Amino acid sequence: MHRLDNGQPLRDALAEAGLSIEELAERTRLIDGYGVSRSAIGHMVATGPSGRSKFADRSCDLVARALDKPRTELFSDNAPT
């Protein structure tokens, strides 16, 4: 899966939820017992050289669930063009 719009929808959803990266990581952990690391979430929302585009389906699903958003609002199956 690839983040949409260079991660802007993720940053917007994080701000809307009033969560920090650490708090979002904890929410993902509460969903499945393992969660998504703070580092991975940081790469999802980062701009510039530390930002990444591609992520595991599981990580995308957990982040979307923790933010109470449809996965399609935050991620796409297709690589950015």
C-alpha positions as CSV (number, residue, x, y, z in Angstrom):
1,M,0.0,0.0,0.0
2,H,1.1,3.6,-0.7
3,R,0.2,6.7,1.3
4,L,-1.9,9.2,-0.5
5,D,-0.8,12.7,-1.3
6,N,2.6,12.4,0.3
7,G,1.0,11.6,3.7
8,Q,-1.2,14.7,4.0
9,P,-4.4,12.8,4.7
10,L,-2.6,10.9,7.5
11,R,-1.3,14.1,9.0
12,D,-4.8,15.6,8.8
13,A,-6.4,12.6,10.4
14,L,-3.8,12.6,13.2
15,A,-4.5,16.2,13.9
16,E,-8.2,15.8,13.7
17,A,-8.0,12.9,16.3
18,G,-5.8,15.1,18.5
19,L,-3.2,12.3,18.7
20,S,0.6,12.3,18.7
21,I,2.6,9.6,16.8
22,E,3.2,7.9,20.1
23,E,-0.5,7.8,21.0
24,L,-1.4,6.5,17.5
25,A,1.2,3.7,17.9
26,E,-0.4,2.8,21.2
27,R,-3.8,2.7,19.7
28,T,-2.6,0.3,17.0
29,R,-1.1,-1.9,19.6
30,L,-4.4,-2.1,21.4
31,I,-6.1,-3.4,18.3
32,D,-4.0,-6.5,17.7
33,G,-1.5,-6.7,20.6
34,Y,1.5,-5.8,18.4
35,G,0.6,-2.6,16.6
36,V,2.7,-0.4,14.3
37,S,5.9,1.1,15.7
38,R,6.3,4.8,16.3
39,S,9.1,4.8,13.8
40,A,6.9,3.3,11.0
41,I,4.1,5.8,11.7
42,G,6.7,8.6,11.7
43,H,7.8,7.5,8.2
44,M,4.1,7.5,7.1
45,V,3.5,11.1,8.1
46,A,6.9,12.6,7.4
47,T,7.7,14.9,4.6
48,G,11.1,15.2,3.0
49,P,13.8,12.5,3.1
50,S,12.5,10.6,6.1
51,G,9.0,10.1,4.5
52,R,8.3,6.8,2.9
53,S,5.6,5.9,0.4
54,K,5.1,2.1,0.6
55,F,3.9,0.2,3.7
56,A,2.7,-3.2,4.6
57,D,-1.1,-3.8,4.2
58,R,-1.3,-4.8,7.9
59,S,0.3,-1.5,9.0
60,C,-2.1,0.5,6.8
61,D,-5.1,-1.4,8.1
62,L,-4.1,-0.9,11.7
63,V,-3.4,2.9,11.3
64,A,-6.7,3.4,9.5
65,R,-8.6,1.5,12.1
66,A,-6.9,3.4,15.0
67,L,-7.8,6.7,13.3
68,D,-11.4,5.4,12.6
69,K,-11.0,6.2,8.9
70,P,-11.5,4.1,5.8
71,R,-8.2,2.8,4.5
72,T,-9.0,4.3,1.1
73,E,-8.9,7.8,2.6
74,L,-5.3,7.4,3.7
75,F,-3.7,4.7,1.4
76,S,-3.9,3.4,-2.1
77,D,-3.0,0.0,-3.7
78,N,-1.4,1.9,-6.5
79,A,2.0,3.6,-6.5
80,P,1.9,7.4,-6.7
81,T,2.4,8.8,-10.1
